[in-house]
């Protein structure tokens, strides 16, 4: 005879009796309070339990650190006979008490708020209804240091991840063994929007309460912070929160992967059975954390001791570069920002690195065109010089691509390369013809030689350098520019203004080349870390190294453009300040380190 129903009833009773025994309720008439049958973290500060009540609880060491998140895999189907259900431990574990939570949902309206940050799904889909589900998922609060669920704070979602659901979870977590705690650091993926009106929502509700004396510092986990606006990094990243430490602020994500195994089985259970099963699974998770916490903390302590000297060295290196006045000013700004961050997150913007993008060739060309033209300077000189720089880059790229294609290339590739060379040669002829005007090269009367023939680029080269740049089967590398003539020749011909224009444009060209170089080297490091090292088969390794070879060609192009640009700066008589900024590029400067992509590196 089928006794499956009886087996499930006995399993529910066995779990309930086991939790009563674990928590000291065996053989006693006293009843458990909310969350009374749930285990919690042994290391998080709890006054009267693991912290002496005489301690100064204002110290940052006694700051409680919590993390909130939602899980949409723990769904629950609608029930057939909800009136016949029997709840054994409603509200005594991690799931909140069902009647109280239902009253709160009825009394609290949901106010849809528009995100001031990026379009996060937790906000944009908060009110998305799913009619076939009784619960679309669950939301929970856990300790961010050790990953233990807070008792009586796991709530069901009726639609999306609404703020009223997470308010109930947070309020219950902050009321659990926190009497006397003055400060809490709360991590949540969308804290930049969630914390904006938290106190207003709590104040309008009569069914939840958070003490006004509790200082809540909002934070966003380091991995989620990079998906927000740039301003959110300094305002909410844990690196800028005193006492937050350097630990995984996404630890609750790892808890879901274990709980989801049981959530699949609980999808079609009755509400009491599902509640008890999830409670038991979360209790087992906290129990495993408790028995392993000593070894885990020992390993973290060893890692922290090894990393502390490196972090101190990086700090000392920065500190030694400051003056006493800067040090005092920065310390004052830091204290003020940390005090004001709760009420005004923008106070943390002082920690944001203020970077100004270096001007590009186009930006400098625009500036030169908008400035009054110097006396003796011809109209359109800036645009002509910028055209020469672009043509010079195109010629460099053509020669390098031609070497890369090789003699065994297909006819189609050879044809494309020939057409490209012909187009560049045509542009070069037009540029050389205009050079007669801007470089003030006049033909002698009665000469039959055309302007483009009389000022071929090789005419400006030494006998020794001609072999380096001349090419018999394509456009010439050297173009008739002031840098080709040299600063002395430019002064003798009265082209000093033109030389100064080219020098300004060359700085923009160097900036563009360095920017491109940084991007390609970053791509190379990312490919090494994510593709080459993870390749298992011969075919995937081959494709991975093909990607590296392609990137190497780009690196070589940008490096060649930069080096020739710097040579032109030297020829134009650039000062020590410019050459000191745009230094020579060496082979070791092009090496990449995949450690730059490690978020746990101490000097980042």
N, C-alpha and C positions, 0 to 999 in steps of 0.2 A: 504494500500500500504506500502511496506517495505521502511522505511526511516532510516535504520541503518547507511548507509554511511553518510547521512546528520547529524545524531546524533553525529557521531565520529568527523565530521568537526567542529561542534559547540563546542564539548567538548575541542578540541584542541584550538580553538579561545578563549574559556572562560578561560582556564588555562593561555594562553599567556596574555590576558588582565588583569587578576588578578595579575600576576607577575609584569606587567608594573605599576599597581596602587600601589602595595606594595613598589616598589622601586622608586617611585616619578616621573615616566615618563608620568603621565596622563596630557593631555592638554599641552604638550610641544613638541617642534620641535627637541630637542636634542636626539641623538641616544645613546643607551647603548653600553658600551665597552665590551670586553671579560669578561664573568662572571658577567656582570652588573646587571643581573636579579636574582642573587643567593644570599642567605643569608649565612653569615659566623659566626664564633664563636665570641661571645661578650667578652670573657675573654682572648683569646690569644693576646699577645702583637702586636699592629699594630700602628706604629708611625704616629702621626697626627690624629689618630682616638680615641684610648683609652690610648695612651701613649704620654706624652709631648715630643716634639722634643728636648727639652733642657735637657732631662734626659741622664744619662750616659748609653748608650745602650750596653756598653761592659760588664756590670754587668750580672751575671748569671741569675738574675731574668727576664731579657728580652731575654732569649734564647727561640727561637721557637722550639717546639718539634713536629715532624711529623712522621707519620707511613704510610708505603706503603704495598699494598697487591693486589693480584689478585683474581678474582671470576669467576670460570668457569661454574657457573649456569646461568649467564646472557648471554645466547647464542642468536644468530640471524641467521635466515635462509636466503638463497639467495633470491633476489627479482626478480620479473618478469619484471616490467617496471620502472626501476630506473630513466629514463629520464623524467618521468611525475611528479616527486615528488616536493613538495613545502615545503621549510623549513622556519618556522616562527621565530625560535630563535636559529639558528645554532651558537654555541659557546657562547651564552649569559648566559647559565646556567652552569652546572657542566661538561657535555660532551664537549670535545674539538671541535673546528671548523673543519668541515669535509674536506674542500679543503686544508687547511693548513696542516692538519695531513696527508692527502694523499700525498702531495708534500714531506713531511718529510720522509715518509716511502719509497718513490721512490728513494730519494737521499741518504738514509742511509743504508749501507749494514749491514747485521747481521753477527757478528763474534762469532762463537761458542767457548766458553771458557770452559776448563776442570776444574771442581771443585777441589780445594785443600782440601776441607772438606769432609764430608760424601756425599753419593750419593743422593742428594736431587732432587725430581722430578721437581721442578721449574727450575733446571738447566739441568738435563738429558733429559727432555721432552720439552725443550724450542722451539725446531724446529719441533715438531711433527705436521704434517699437518692433517687437517680434511676437506676433500673436500666438504662435504655436508653443511658446515656452512659458512656464510658470516663473522661472528664474533664468535670466540670460547669462548669468555668471555670478561670481562672488568678488567682494572687495575685502581686503584685510590690512592689518597693521602689524608689523613685526619689528623687533629690535635690529637696528642696522648694523650693529657690531657683530652679533653672533648668529642672527637669522632665526630667532625663536618667535613664534606667533604669540601675540598678546591675547590673553584669555578674554572671552566675551567681547570680541570686536570684529568678527567676520560676518559680513552682511551679504544678503542676496541683492542682485541687480534686477530691477523690473524692466528696464529698457537698456540704455547705455550706461556708461560710467558717470552717473550724475553726481553733482557735488553734494546733494543732500544725503546720498548713501554714504559717501566717504566722510562727511561730517559726523555721522552717527558712529562710524568705526573709530575715528580719531578721538572723539569725545570720550568713548568708553575706554580706549587705550590710555589716555592721559589721566583717567581716574583710577587706574589700577596700581596700587602700592606706590604712589607718587606724592604722598603727603610730605610737604616740606621741600620738595624739589622746586628750584627756582627757574631753571632754564631747560628747554627741550629743543633739540635740533630735529626738524621734521623734513624728510626727503620724500619727494613726490615728483613724478615725471612732468607734471604740468603745474608746478608750484607757482610759476610766474603769473598764472591766471587764478589758480585755486585760492591762494592766500590773500588775494586782493580784498575780498569782502568776507573773509572767514568770521571775524569778530561780529560783523553785522548780522550774518546769518545765525550765528549761535545766540546772539542777544535777542533775536526775534522769536526764538523757539523756547517753549517752556518745558520741553522734554529732554533736552541735552544741556550740558553745562561744562564750561571750561573756565577754571579760575582766572580772573583778570590779572592776578599776581604772577601768573606763569608766562615767562618770556619765550615765545616760540620763534625760533630762527628758521626760516624756510631755506631749503636747499634742493638741488636737482643733481642726481647721480651723474658722475663724470661722463658716462657714455651717452646719456640722454641730453646732457647740456650742450653737446656739439651739434645736436639737431635743432637747437633753438636759435634765436637771434644772437648776434654777437654780444649785445649788452647783457644777456642772461648769464654768460660765462662768469664774469666778475661778480655779478650780483647773487648767483645761486650755486656755483660750483663748490664742492667741499674743500677745495684747496684754499679758499678764502674764508673759511669758517673756523674760528679758534676752537680747538678741542675736538674737531670732527675727525682728525686723524687721516691716515692714508689706508683706507680699507675699501672693500667692494660695497658701493652704495646700491648695487642692483642685486643684493643677495636674495631678495624675495623672489626674483625671477627663477633662481635655482630651486626654490621651495615648490614652485608650481609644477615643475617637471615631475616631481615625485607624487604630488597630490593628484595630478591629472590621471594617474593610473587607476586610482580609486574612483575618481569623478566619473569615468566612463561607465562603471558599474552602477553608480548612484543615480544615473540620469533618469531612470524610470522607476526608482524606488518611491515609497511614500515619503512625505516631508519629514516625519520623525525619524524614520530609518536612515534617510540620507543625512540628516543632521547629525545623528549619532555616529554614522560611519565616518563622515568627514572630521568630526571631533576626535574620534579615536586615531585616525591617521595623523592629524596635526599633533595630537598628544605624543604619538610615537616619534614624530619628527623632533619635537622638543626634547623627548627623552634621549634620543640618539645624540642630539647636540650636547646635552648635559653630561653624558658619560664620556664624551670625546673632547670636551672643551679644554681640559688640562693640556692634552697633547697639542691641540690646535693653538692655544695661546703660547705654549712653549716655542713652537715653530715660528709664530709671528714675532715673538720677542727676539729670537735669534736673527730673523731677517731685519728687524728694526735696528738692532745693534750693529749689524753690518752696514746698513744704509745710512745710519746717522752720521758717521764721519764724512761720507761723500756729500751729504746734504749740507753739513757744516762748512766743508771746503767751498762749495758753491756759494754759500751765504757770505763767507769771509771774502771771497773774490769780489763779490758785488759790493760789500760794505767798504772794502779798502778803496774803492774807486770814488767814494762819496766824500764830500767835505763835511765838516762838523755842522755847518749851517743847513746843508741838505738833509743830514741825518736827523737833526732836531725837527725840521719842518715836516719831513716824511712821517716821523713818529707821531707828531701831533695830528696830522691828517689821518693816519691809520686809526688812532684812538677815537677820533670823532666819527669816522666812517663806520667803525664796528658798533658804536653806540647808536647811530641813527639808522642802521640798515633795516631794522624791523619795521619802522614806520615809513622809511623812505629808502627803498632798495637802490635808487639811483645814486645814493651816497657812495656806493661801492664802485662807481664808474672811475674813480681816481686810480684804481688798480689796473684798469684796461690799458694795454700798451698803445700809446698814441703813435701810430705809424702813418707816414705820408708816402704815398706812392711816388717813386721817382718819375720825373717827367719823361714822356716818350718822345720819339722823333716828331710825331704828328703834333703833340702839344707844343713843342718848341717851335716848330714851323708856324703854327697858328700865332704864337706869341710874336715871332719875328714879323709876320705879316701885319699884325695889329699895331706894332710899334712904328713910330715915325721913321722913314727911311733916311739913313745917314747921307750926308752930302757926298756926292760922287758915286753913290751906289745905284746900280741900275734896277729898274722895276722888274720884279719876278725873280730876283737873284736867290731868295730863300727857297722858293719852290724848285728852281733849277738844281740847287745843291741837294735838296731832299730827294729829288728824282735821281740824282747821281748816286746817292747812298743806297736807294732801293735797287737800282740797276747793278751796283757793285755786289750787293747781297745775292741777287738773282744769278749773276755770273759765278760767284763762289759756289752756290748751291748746284748750278749746272755742272761744273767741273767735278764736284764730288759725286753727284749722281751718275755721271758718265763713267767714272771709275768703278762705281758700285755695280753698274749694269754689266760691264765686261764685254768682251768680243763675242761671246757665245750667246748673247741675248737673241730673242726672236726678232723677226723683221718688224713686227708691230711695235716692239719697244724701241728698236733703233729708229723707226720712222717718227715715233713720238718725240724721241730725244732730238732728232734732226730738226723737226718743226720748232721745237722749243728753242734750239740754238739759233735758228734762222730768225725767229721773232725777237730774241734778245739782241741779235746783231743789228736788226733793223732799228730797234730802240736806241742802241748804242750809237748808230750813225747819226740819228737825230740829235742825240745829246752832244756828240762831238761837234756837230755843226753849230749848235748854240754856244759851245764853249768859246768860239772865236769872238763872240760878242762880250761875254762876261769876263773872259780872261784877257781881253784887249789885245788879241793877236790879229793884226791886220796883214793882209797879203800885199806883197810888193806889186806895184803897177805893172801891168803887162804879163803877169804870171798866169799860166794856164792851169795851174794846180788848184783843185777844189779845196774848200775850207776843211772838209773832213780828212782829206789826204795830208794836208799840211800840218795838222795837229794830231796825228796819230799818237796814242798814249805812250808808245815806245820812245817818242821823241823827248820825253821828260825823264827817262830812266838812265841810270849809269850803265856802262858796258857790263859791269858785274851783275847788276840786278835784273838786267833784261832777260836773262835765261830763266830766272825764277818765275816770272809772271807772264811772259809771252807765250802764246799758244797758236799753233799754225792752223788748227782745225776748228776754230770757234771764236767766240768773243774774247777780247783781251781782258785780263784781270784788272789792269791799271786803267783808270779813266782820267781825263784831263780835269783835275780838281786842284784847288789851292794846296792841298796836302801833298799832291804829287809834285808840284813845283817846289815846295819847301817855303818856310817862313821868310828866308832871306830873299828869294826870288820874288815873293809876293810883295815884300816891302819895296823892292827895286822897281816893280811894275805898278806900284800904287794900288795893290789889291789887299791891303791890310784889313779893310772892313769885310771883304769877302772871306778872308781867312778866319776872322773872328766869328762870322756867321757859321762857317763850316765847323769850327771848334764847338760851338754850342750844339749844333745838330749832332756832332759826333758823341757828345755826352748822352744825348737821348738815344742814339744807336747803341751805345754801350749799355745803357739801362735796359733796353729791350732785349739785348743779347743775354745779359745776366739773368733777367727774369725768365726768358725761355730756357736758359741753362738750369735754373733752379727747378722749374717744372719738369723738365725731362729727367733730371737726376732723381727727383721725387718719384716719378713714374718707374724709374729703374729700380729703386729700392722697394717700391710696392710690388713690382713683378717678381723680384727676387724672393721676397718674403711670402707672397701669396700664391705664386704660380710655380716658380722654379723649385722651391724647397718642398712643395706639396705634390709635385708630379711623381707619379708612380710608374707608369708604363713608358716604354721607349717613345711612342708617338707623342704623348703629352710632354715629355721632356724635350723632344725635338721642337715642338711648337713653342714651348716656353723659351728656349734659347733663340729661336727665330725672333721672338718679341724683343729679347735683349739686344740682338744684333741690330734690329730696326731702331731701337732707342739709342744705341751707340752711334749710329749714323747721325741722328739728330743732335746728340751731344757734341759730336765732332764739328758739325756745321756751326752751331752756336759758338763753340770755342774758337773756331777759325774766324768767324765774323768779329768776335770781341778782340782777338789778338790783332787783326788788321786794323780795327778801329783804334786800338791803343797806339799802334805804330803811326797812324795818321795824326793822332793827338801830339805825339812827340815831334812829328814833322812840322806841325803847326805851332810849335813853341809853347805847348801847354806848361803851365806853372807847376811848382811842386805840390800845391794843394790839390790840383786836379789829378796829377799822376799818382799822388799818395792815396787818393780815393779809388782810382781805377788802376789797381796794381797789375803786375804781370800775372798771367794765368799759367800755372804749372800742372803737370800731370797728376800730382797728388791731390790737387784741388778738385779733381773730377771724380775722386773715389766716393763711393756711397756707403752708408752704414744703415743697415736695416734696424738697428737699435733705435733710430729716430722715430720709428713707428710704435715703439713700446710705450704705452701710456704710464707704465709703472716705473719708468726710469726716474732716478732721483733728481737729476739736474734739469728736467723739463720745466 
